[in-house]
Amino acid sequence: MPELLPDRRRREILARVRAAGAVRVAELAKELEVSDMTVRRDLERLARDGELQKVHGGATLPSDSSAAEPGFARKSGLQLPEKAA
């Protein structure tokens, strides 16, 4: 797999969490061909945005969220022209 840009890599991680319910850092690092630290930074960013919940060794979906519902930080940047109107 060619190296993914950070935003695309985070979208791939999020898709995997939503599909499986949970992911492990070591598995993601191997599959995405990046370091464990890169995956941890991506998980930190996604957790800060409310997209997932970090757990020891990986991440899960937030316990109070739907798999199809994006986090607040992500939603706040969507449909800006409509919100401005």
C-alpha angles and dihedrals in degrees: 000000000000118000111277125219112251097256093047091045091052090049089052091049091049091049089053092049091049092048097046102025090231140032136196124228094227093051093048092048091052095044095044093040095233134116124276088245091056090053091047091052090049091049090049091053093047091048091050088052090052094245097121143357120248116227132177106295098000146353142279136193113278108269093234098045139090117237090233097049118090119221124264095256091054095044092050089065095050126096094004096165091054092048091049091053 
